[in-house]
Amino acid sequence: MIVTLVLMGQVLELRARARTSGAIKALLGLAPKTARRLSADGREADVPLEDVRPGDRLRVRPGEKVPVDGNRPRGDEQRRRVDDHGRAVPVEKGPERR
């Protein structure tokens, strides 16, 4: 009886690990693969995230996902952030606000 319970626990643990692994892979698949970099003359070019360096200026259009962390040099915007209860609430962002 004890052996059966131990084996059942191991089976359940392996199933839970497999599901967790799949969920993490699915979340990683949602991340953007490219960023829109602005050149000195104002032209835009889509570049892979590996080519983005500190100091690069990027443009994020409305509805797009933010590809990397960074600071806003100027301007204001509103982003949707999920609160503790799962509701999306607007959050003001700007140069002095993180």
MMTF fields as JSON, N, C-alpha, C and O atoms, coordinates in Angstrom:
{
  "mmtfVersion": "1.0.0",
  "mmtfProducer": "UNKNOWN",
  "numBonds": 391,
  "numAtoms": 392,
  "numGroups": 98,
  "numChains": 1,
  "numModels": 1,
  "chainsPerModel": [1],
  "groupsPerChain": [98],
  "chainIdList": ["A"],
  "bondAtomList": [4, 2, 8, 6, 12, 10, 16, 14, 20, 18, 24, 22, 28, 26, 32, 30, 36, 34, 40, 38, 44, 42, 48, 46, 52, 50, 56, 54, 60, 58, 64, 62, 68, 66, 72, 70, 76, 74, 80, 78, 84, 82, 88, 86, 92, 90, 96, 94, 100, 98, 104, 102, 108, 106, 112, 110, 116, 114, 120, 118, 124, 122, 128, 126, 132, 130, 136, 134, 140, 138, 144, 142, 148, 146, 152, 150, 156, 154, 160, 158, 164, 162, 168, 166, 172, 170, 176, 174, 180, 178, 184, 182, 188, 186, 192, 190, 196, 194, 200, 198, 204, 202, 208, 206, 212, 210, 216, 214, 220, 218, 224, 222, 228, 226, 232, 230, 236, 234, 240, 238, 244, 242, 248, 246, 252, 250, 256, 254, 260, 258, 264, 262, 268, 266, 272, 270, 276, 274, 280, 278, 284, 282, 288, 286, 292, 290, 296, 294, 300, 298, 304, 302, 308, 306, 312, 310, 316, 314, 320, 318, 324, 322, 328, 326, 332, 330, 336, 334, 340, 338, 344, 342, 348, 346, 352, 350, 356, 354, 360, 358, 364, 362, 368, 366, 372, 370, 376, 374, 380, 378, 384, 382, 388, 386],
  "bondOrderList": [1, 1, 1, 1, 1, 1, 1, 1, 1, 1, 1, 1, 1, 1, 1, 1, 1, 1, 1, 1, 1, 1, 1, 1, 1, 1, 1, 1, 1, 1, 1, 1, 1, 1, 1, 1, 1, 1, 1, 1, 1, 1, 1, 1, 1, 1, 1, 1, 1, 1, 1, 1, 1, 1, 1, 1, 1, 1, 1, 1, 1, 1, 1, 1, 1, 1, 1, 1, 1, 1, 1, 1, 1, 1, 1, 1, 1, 1, 1, 1, 1, 1, 1, 1, 1, 1, 1, 1, 1, 1, 1, 1, 1, 1, 1, 1, 1],
  "groupList": [{"groupName": "MET", "atomNameList": ["N", "CA", "C", "O"], "elementList": ["N", "C", "C", "O"], "formalChargeList": [0, 0, 0, 0], "bondAtomList": [1, 0, 2, 1, 3, 2], "bondOrderList": [1, 1, 2], "singleLetterCode": "M", "chemCompType": "L-PEPTIDE LINKING"}, {"groupName": "ILE", "atomNameList": ["N", "CA", "C", "O"], "elementList": ["N", "C", "C", "O"], "formalChargeList": [0, 0, 0, 0], "bondAtomList": [1, 0, 2, 1, 3, 2], "bondOrderList": [1, 1, 2], "singleLetterCode": "I", "chemCompType": "L-PEPTIDE LINKING"}, {"groupName": "VAL", "atomNameList": ["N", "CA", "C", "O"], "elementList": ["N", "C", "C", "O"], "formalChargeList": [0, 0, 0, 0], "bondAtomList": [1, 0, 2, 1, 3, 2], "bondOrderList": [1, 1, 2], "singleLetterCode": "V", "chemCompType": "L-PEPTIDE LINKING"}, {"groupName": "THR", "atomNameList": ["N", "CA", "C", "O"], "elementList": ["N", "C", "C", "O"], "formalChargeList": [0, 0, 0, 0], "bondAtomList": [1, 0, 2, 1, 3, 2], "bondOrderList": [1, 1, 2], "singleLetterCode": "T", "chemCompType": "L-PEPTIDE LINKING"}, {"groupName": "LEU", "atomNameList": ["N", "CA", "C", "O"], "elementList": ["N", "C", "C", "O"], "formalChargeList": [0, 0, 0, 0], "bondAtomList": [1, 0, 2, 1, 3, 2], "bondOrderList": [1, 1, 2], "singleLetterCode": "L", "chemCompType": "L-PEPTIDE LINKING"}, {"groupName": "GLY", "atomNameList": ["N", "CA", "C", "O"], "elementList": ["N", "C", "C", "O"], "formalChargeList": [0, 0, 0, 0], "bondAtomList": [1, 0, 2, 1, 3, 2], "bondOrderList": [1, 1, 2], "singleLetterCode": "G", "chemCompType": "PEPTIDE LINKING"}, {"groupName": "GLN", "atomNameList": ["N", "CA", "C", "O"], "elementList": ["N", "C", "C", "O"], "formalChargeList": [0, 0, 0, 0], "bondAtomList": [1, 0, 2, 1, 3, 2], "bondOrderList": [1, 1, 2], "singleLetterCode": "Q", "chemCompType": "L-PEPTIDE LINKING"}, {"groupName": "GLU", "atomNameList": ["N", "CA", "C", "O"], "elementList": ["N", "C", "C", "O"], "formalChargeList": [0, 0, 0, 0], "bondAtomList": [1, 0, 2, 1, 3, 2], "bondOrderList": [1, 1, 2], "singleLetterCode": "E", "chemCompType": "L-PEPTIDE LINKING"}, {"groupName": "ARG", "atomNameList": ["N", "CA", "C", "O"], "elementList": ["N", "C", "C", "O"], "formalChargeList": [0, 0, 0, 0], "bondAtomList": [1, 0, 2, 1, 3, 2], "bondOrderList": [1, 1, 2], "singleLetterCode": "R", "chemCompType": "L-PEPTIDE LINKING"}, {"groupName": "ALA", "atomNameList": ["N", "CA", "C", "O"], "elementList": ["N", "C", "C", "O"], "formalChargeList": [0, 0, 0, 0], "bondAtomList": [1, 0, 2, 1, 3, 2], "bondOrderList": [1, 1, 2], "singleLetterCode": "A", "chemCompType": "L-PEPTIDE LINKING"}, {"groupName": "SER", "atomNameList": ["N", "CA", "C", "O"], "elementList": ["N", "C", "C", "O"], "formalChargeList": [0, 0, 0, 0], "bondAtomList": [1, 0, 2, 1, 3, 2], "bondOrderList": [1, 1, 2], "singleLetterCode": "S", "chemCompType": "L-PEPTIDE LINKING"}, {"groupName": "LYS", "atomNameList": ["N", "CA", "C", "O"], "elementList": ["N", "C", "C", "O"], "formalChargeList": [0, 0, 0, 0], "bondAtomList": [1, 0, 2, 1, 3, 2], "bondOrderList": [1, 1, 2], "singleLetterCode": "K", "chemCompType": "L-PEPTIDE LINKING"}, {"groupName": "PRO", "atomNameList": ["N", "CA", "C", "O"], "elementList": ["N", "C", "C", "O"], "formalChargeList": [0, 0, 0, 0], "bondAtomList": [1, 0, 2, 1, 3, 2], "bondOrderList": [1, 1, 2], "singleLetterCode": "P", "chemCompType": "L-PEPTIDE LINKING"}, {"groupName": "ASP", "atomNameList": ["N", "CA", "C", "O"], "elementList": ["N", "C", "C", "O"], "formalChargeList": [0, 0, 0, 0], "bondAtomList": [1, 0, 2, 1, 3, 2], "bondOrderList": [1, 1, 2], "singleLetterCode": "D", "chemCompType": "L-PEPTIDE LINKING"}, {"groupName": "ASN", "atomNameList": ["N", "CA", "C", "O"], "elementList": ["N", "C", "C", "O"], "formalChargeList": [0, 0, 0, 0], "bondAtomList": [1, 0, 2, 1, 3, 2], "bondOrderList": [1, 1, 2], "singleLetterCode": "N", "chemCompType": "L-PEPTIDE LINKING"}, {"groupName": "HIS", "atomNameList": ["N", "CA", "C", "O"], "elementList": ["N", "C", "C", "O"], "formalChargeList": [0, 0, 0, 0], "bondAtomList": [1, 0, 2, 1, 3, 2], "bondOrderList": [1, 1, 2], "singleLetterCode": "H", "chemCompType": "L-PEPTIDE LINKING"}],
  "groupTypeList": [0, 1, 2, 3, 4, 2, 4, 0, 5, 6, 2, 4, 7, 4, 8, 9, 8, 9, 8, 3, 10, 5, 9, 1, 11, 9, 4, 4, 5, 4, 9, 12, 11, 3, 9, 8, 8, 4, 10, 9, 13, 5, 8, 7, 9, 13, 2, 12, 4, 7, 13, 2, 8, 12, 5, 13, 8, 4, 8, 2, 8, 12, 5, 7, 11, 2, 12, 2, 13, 5, 14, 8, 12, 8, 5, 13, 7, 6, 8, 8, 8, 2, 13, 13, 15, 5, 8, 9, 2, 12, 2, 7, 11, 5, 12, 7, 8, 8],
  "groupIdList": [1, 2, 3, 4, 5, 6, 7, 8, 9, 10, 11, 12, 13, 14, 15, 16, 17, 18, 19, 20, 21, 22, 23, 24, 25, 26, 27, 28, 29, 30, 31, 32, 33, 34, 35, 36, 37, 38, 39, 40, 41, 42, 43, 44, 45, 46, 47, 48, 49, 50, 51, 52, 53, 54, 55, 56, 57, 58, 59, 60, 61, 62, 63, 64, 65, 66, 67, 68, 69, 70, 71, 72, 73, 74, 75, 76, 77, 78, 79, 80, 81, 82, 83, 84, 85, 86, 87, 88, 89, 90, 91, 92, 93, 94, 95, 96, 97, 98],
  "secStructList": [7, 2, 2, 2, 2, 2, 2, 2, 2, 2, 2, 2, 2, 2, 2, 2, 2, 2, 2, 2, 2, 2, 2, 2, 2, 2, 2, 2, 2, 2, 1, 7, 1, 3, 3, 3, 3, 3, 7, 6, 6, 1, 7, 3, 3, 3, 3, 3, 4, 4, 4, 7, 7, 6, 6, 7, 3, 3, 3, 7, 7, 6, 6, 7, 7, 7, 7, 1, 7, 7, 7, 7, 7, 1, 7, 7, 3, 3, 3, 3, 3, 3, 7, 6, 6, 1, 7, 3, 3, 3, 3, 3, 3, 7, 1, 1, 7, 7],
  "xCoordList": [0.821, 0.0, 0.862, 0.592, 1.891, 2.764, 3.522, 3.693, 3.977, 4.701, 3.796, 4.244, 2.548, 1.59, 1.413, 1.366, 1.314, 1.167, 2.409, 2.3, 3.58, 4.83, 4.911, 5.25, 4.61, 4.647, 3.624, 3.898, 2.439, 1.404, 1.875, 1.634, 2.535, 3.071, 4.12, 4.153, 4.977, 5.997, 5.379, 5.826, 4.369, 3.683, 3.047, 3.171, 2.373, 1.738, 2.777, 2.555, 3.91, 4.966, 5.534, 5.751, 5.778, 6.305, 5.312, 5.707, 4.032, 3.015, 2.984, 2.877, 3.079, 3.071, 4.294, 4.185, 5.452, 6.674, 6.553, 6.962, 5.999, 5.844, 4.91, 5.18, 3.83, 2.902, 3.548, 3.368, 4.302, 4.979, 5.994, 6.084, 6.746, 7.736, 7.07, 7.574, 5.955, 5.223, 4.691, 4.714, 4.208, 3.683, 4.791, 4.585, 5.961, 7.082, 7.536, 7.829, 7.596, 7.979, 6.967, 7.347, 5.686, 4.656, 4.805, 4.634, 5.119, 5.325, 6.532, 6.48, 7.609, 8.794, 8.509, 9.106, 7.598, 7.225, 6.452, 6.381, 5.867, 5.108, 6.007, 5.562, 7.25, 8.158, 8.487, 8.639, 8.599, 8.945, 10.363, 11.239, 10.58, 11.891, 12.738, 13.959, 12.075, 12.79, 12.387, 11.378, 13.204, 12.917, 13.054, 13.787, 12.361, 12.431, 13.408, 13.089, 14.611, 15.665, 15.609, 15.424, 15.773, 15.812, 17.26, 18.08, 17.577, 18.931, 19.031, 18.031, 20.224, 20.463, 19.659, 19.281, 19.39, 18.634, 17.121, 16.358, 16.684, 15.259, 14.657, 13.46, 15.454, 14.926, 14.757, 15.481, 13.786, 13.51, 13.986, 13.89, 14.506, 14.908, 14.591, 14.889, 13.982, 13.736, 15.019, 15.614, 15.45, 16.686, 16.392, 15.486, 17.154, 16.982, 17.349, 18.177, 16.746, 17.015, 18.489, 18.992, 19.19, 20.611, 21.446, 22.527, 20.96, 21.707, 21.402, 22.032, 20.46, 20.113, 21.162, 21.453, 21.726, 22.773, 22.307, 21.415, 22.895, 22.571, 22.839, 23.87, 21.919, 22.041, 21.271, 21.047, 20.856, 20.049, 18.687, 18.135, 18.152, 16.8, 15.854, 16.07, 14.784, 13.81, 12.449, 12.127, 11.659, 10.283, 9.342, 9.507, 8.361, 7.314, 5.997, 5.582, 5.351, 4.088, 2.934, 3.06, 1.803, 0.652, 0.232, 0.119, 0.005, -0.41, 0.731, 0.503, 1.961, 3.103, 3.605, 3.376, 4.288, 4.91, 6.259, 6.953, 6.618, 7.91, 8.98, 8.938, 9.953, 10.901, 11.993, 12.467, 12.403, 13.497, 13.182, 12.315, 13.891, 13.772, 14.553, 15.517, 14.138, 14.865, 14.19, 13.18, 14.748, 14.204, 13.607, 14.039, 12.605, 11.983, 12.687, 12.734, 13.237, 13.941, 12.995, 13.355, 11.788, 10.822, 9.444, 9.308, 8.414, 7.055, 6.383, 7.037, 5.086, 4.279, 3.5, 3.311, 3.063, 2.251, 1.449, 1.646, 0.543, -0.204, 0.016, -0.146, 0.377, 0.555, -0.479, -0.963, -0.823, -1.749, -0.913, -0.064, -1.153, -0.447, -1.489, -2.52, -1.211, -2.142, -1.898, -0.764, -2.972, -2.825, -2.898, -2.926, -2.929, -2.907, -4.112, -4.034, -5.214, -6.438, -6.632, -7.671, -5.655, -5.746, -6.413, -6.596, -6.785, -7.41, -6.32, -5.327, -6.51, -5.574, -5.974, -7.101, -5.058, -5.329, -4.311, -3.154, -4.724, -3.775, -2.786, -3.155, -1.529, -0.468, 0.228, 0.644, 0.359, 1.042, 2.546, 3.103, 3.206, 4.652, 5.205, 4.538, 6.401, 7.061, 8.525, 8.99, 9.274, 10.714, 11.057, 12.009, 10.3, 10.638, 9.92, 10.227, 8.968, 8.219, 8.651, 8.79, 8.867, 9.278, 8.158, 8.311],
  "yCoordList": [-1.201, 0.0, 1.261, 2.198, 1.288, 2.461, 2.64, 3.762, 1.53, 1.6, 2.185, 2.987, 1.796, 2.316, 3.82, 4.547, 4.295, 5.732, 6.506, 7.595, 5.95, 6.611, 6.681, 7.728, 5.6, 5.588, 6.55, 7.238, 6.589, 7.518, 8.969, 9.806, 9.259, 10.605, 10.976, 12.111, 10.025, 10.293, 10.547, 11.432, 9.786, 9.982, 11.368, 12.073, 11.759, 13.082, 14.196, 15.218, 13.995, 15.01, 15.169, 16.293, 14.067, 14.133, 14.814, 15.585, 14.526, 15.179, 16.68, 17.469, 17.069, 18.496, 19.191, 20.31, 18.55, 19.147, 19.331, 20.36, 18.346, 18.432, 19.582, 20.31, 19.75, 20.848, 22.203, 23.148, 22.293, 23.549, 23.911, 25.065, 22.931, 23.162, 23.664, 24.585, 23.069, 23.499, 24.908, 25.68, 25.255, 26.606, 27.645, 28.717, 27.342, 28.283, 28.468, 29.588, 27.389, 27.499, 28.339, 29.12, 28.181, 28.967, 30.454, 31.305, 30.77, 32.172, 32.764, 33.91, 32.014, 32.512, 32.747, 33.626, 31.962, 32.144, 33.426, 33.883, 34.02, 35.262, 36.498, 37.549, 36.383, 37.532, 37.931, 37.067, 39.255, 39.687, 39.243, 39.173, 38.948, 38.488, 39.636, 39.52, 40.761, 41.901, 43.188, 43.248, 44.215, 45.55, 46.532, 46.266, 47.655, 48.675, 49.756, 50.558, 49.777, 50.709, 51.961, 51.883, 53.124, 54.4, 54.789, 54.765, 55.147, 55.607, 57.105, 57.751, 57.648, 59.067, 59.978, 61.08, 59.533, 60.361, 60.111, 60.656, 59.288, 59.084, 57.886, 57.633, 57.14, 55.957, 54.815, 54.717, 53.953, 52.795, 51.535, 51.402, 50.604, 49.299, 48.246, 48.421, 47.147, 46.033, 45.239, 44.818, 45.031, 44.302, 43.206, 43.351, 42.11, 41.066, 41.611, 42.516, 41.073, 41.553, 41.411, 42.191, 40.43, 40.252, 41.442, 41.674, 42.208, 43.352, 44.656, 45.672, 44.659, 45.872, 46.083, 45.172, 47.289, 47.628, 48.767, 49.525, 48.9, 50.053, 51.356, 51.501, 52.288, 53.561, 53.612, 54.699, 52.461, 52.451, 53.074, 52.903, 53.795, 54.359, 53.452, 53.135, 53.034, 52.113, 52.767, 53.622, 52.369, 52.856, 51.681, 50.604, 51.908, 50.917, 51.56, 52.551, 51.006, 51.562, 51.084, 50.087, 51.802, 51.397, 49.96, 49.56, 49.198, 47.813, 46.817, 45.613, 47.293, 46.389, 46.07, 46.824, 44.948, 44.582, 45.292, 45.485, 45.676, 46.327, 45.237, 44.317, 45.32, 44.217, 44.136, 43.04, 45.264, 45.275, 46.275, 47.134, 46.158, 47.143, 48.386, 48.304, 49.543, 50.766, 51.974, 51.857, 53.134, 54.41, 55.171, 55.037, 55.974, 56.831, 58.175, 58.838, 58.602, 59.891, 61.091, 62.136, 60.945, 62.053, 61.49, 60.354, 62.315, 61.917, 61.131, 60.638, 61.025, 60.283, 59.209, 59.281, 58.232, 57.172, 56.516, 56.781, 55.657, 54.834, 53.382, 53.001, 52.585, 51.155, 50.423, 50.96, 49.211, 48.386, 47.456, 46.723, 47.487, 46.613, 45.819, 46.356, 44.546, 43.686, 43.845, 43.738, 44.102, 44.255, 42.899, 41.865, 42.895, 41.658, 40.764, 39.554, 41.331, 40.559, 40.136, 39.569, 40.401, 39.98, 40.968, 40.681, 42.153, 43.174, 44.034, 44.371, 44.382, 45.279, 46.709, 47.116, 47.474, 48.864, 49.743, 49.35, 50.937, 51.826, 52.412, 52.755, 52.523, 53.083, 54.152, 53.891, 55.351, 56.441, 56.183, 55.807, 56.382, 56.237, 57.5, 58.142, 57.847, 59.005, 58.994, 58.027, 60.042, 60.06, 59.895, 59.19, 60.531, 60.469, 59.347, 59.079, 58.674, 57.591, 56.257, 56.128, 55.26, 53.931, 52.971, 51.802],
  "zCoordList": [0.0, 0.0, 0.0, -0.751, 0.833, 0.913, -0.395, -0.872, -0.973, -2.246, -3.324, -4.144, -3.328, -4.314, -4.145, -5.138, -2.918, -2.678, -3.109, -3.672, -2.848, -3.253, -4.776, -5.326, -5.453, -6.919, -7.51, -8.493, -6.9, -7.37, -7.202, -8.073, -6.096, -5.868, -6.902, -7.377, -7.252, -8.26, -9.627, -10.356, -9.973, -11.259, -11.306, -12.308, -10.238, -10.197, -10.267, -10.916, -9.597, -9.633, -11.04, -11.493, -11.732, -13.1, -14.045, -14.919, -13.867, -14.701, -14.462, -15.4, -13.177, -12.847, -13.427, -13.929, -13.367, -13.941, -15.447, -15.985, -16.119, -17.578, -17.95, -18.905, -17.215, -17.501, -17.231, -17.999, -16.136, -15.803, -16.878, -17.296, -17.316, -18.366, -19.646, -20.29, -20.011, -21.211, -21.073, -22.032, -19.879, -19.662, -19.758, -20.326, -19.211, -19.279, -20.727, -21.144, -21.486, -22.9, -23.675, -24.547, -23.363, -24.038, -23.697, -24.57, -22.446, -22.062, -22.766, -23.212, -22.876, -23.571, -25.05, -25.67, -25.609, -27.013, -27.266, -28.406, -26.223, -26.384, -26.478, -26.941, -26.049, -26.058, -27.498, -28.361, -27.764, -29.119, -29.483, -28.62, -30.748, -31.222, -31.76, -31.863, -32.109, -32.681, -31.977, -31.275, -32.184, -31.673, -32.832, -33.785, -32.76, -33.803, -33.348, -32.47, -33.952, -33.56, -34.432, -35.647, -33.782, -34.491, -34.741, -33.823, -35.979, -36.29, -36.022, -35.709, -36.143, -35.86, -36.788, -36.389, -38.026, -38.961, -38.872, -39.67, -37.901, -37.669, -38.377, -38.238, -39.133, -39.816, -38.823, -37.832, -39.112, -38.265, -38.959, -40.179, -38.153, -38.679, -37.627, -36.445, -38.072, -37.161, -37.012, -38.004, -35.766, -35.489, -34.465, -33.644, -34.509, -33.489, -32.108, -32.0, -31.066, -29.711, -29.338, -28.529, -29.911, -29.607, -30.057, -29.515, -31.047, -31.577, -30.851, -31.142, -29.92, -29.177, -28.089, -27.314, -28.035, -27.07, -26.177, -26.56, -24.992, -24.135, -24.886, -25.542, -24.788, -25.495, -26.8, -27.332, -27.335, -28.552, -28.261, -27.173, -29.24, -29.115, -29.872, -31.042, -29.173, -29.762, -29.813, -28.988, -30.774, -30.872, -30.626, -31.198, -29.769, -29.5, -29.887, -29.287, -30.872, -31.349, -30.473, -29.761, -30.526, -29.707, -30.005, -31.163, -28.949, -29.08, -29.154, -29.032, -29.352, -29.408, -27.998, -27.053, -27.885, -26.628, -26.519, -27.518, -25.303, -25.064, -25.098, -24.282, -26.037, -26.213, -25.146, -24.844, -24.569, -23.588, -22.487, -22.646, -21.368, -20.3, -20.69, -21.45, -20.169, -20.456, -19.86, -19.166, -20.131, -19.661, -20.825, -21.97, -20.506, -21.517, -21.525, -20.489, -22.656, -22.69, -22.627, -22.086, -23.176, -23.15, -23.465, -23.92, -23.211, -23.548, -22.441, -21.522, -22.54, -21.589, -22.33, -23.545, -21.59, -22.178, -21.069, -19.883, -21.492, -20.555, -20.926, -22.085, -19.964, -20.155, -19.321, -18.325, -19.713, -18.936, -18.068, -18.574, -16.775, -15.847, -15.072, -14.667, -14.871, -14.149, -12.654, -12.188, -11.904, -10.453, -9.762, -10.43, -8.444, -7.664, -7.922, -7.71, -8.373, -8.581, -10.035, -10.374, -10.897, -12.281, -13.212, -14.395, -12.683, -13.538, -14.178, -13.533, -15.436, -16.115, -15.813, -16.095, -15.241, -14.903, -15.62, -15.762, -16.079, -16.746, -15.748, -14.625, -16.163, -15.339, -16.161, -17.29, -15.61, -16.304, -16.296, -15.265, -17.434, -17.547, -18.177, -18.988, -17.811, -18.383, -18.01, -17.407, -18.348, -18.085, -16.607, -16.272, -15.722, -14.29, -13.573, -12.411, -14.221, -13.594, -14.171, -15.387, -13.322, -13.799, -13.692, -14.045]
}
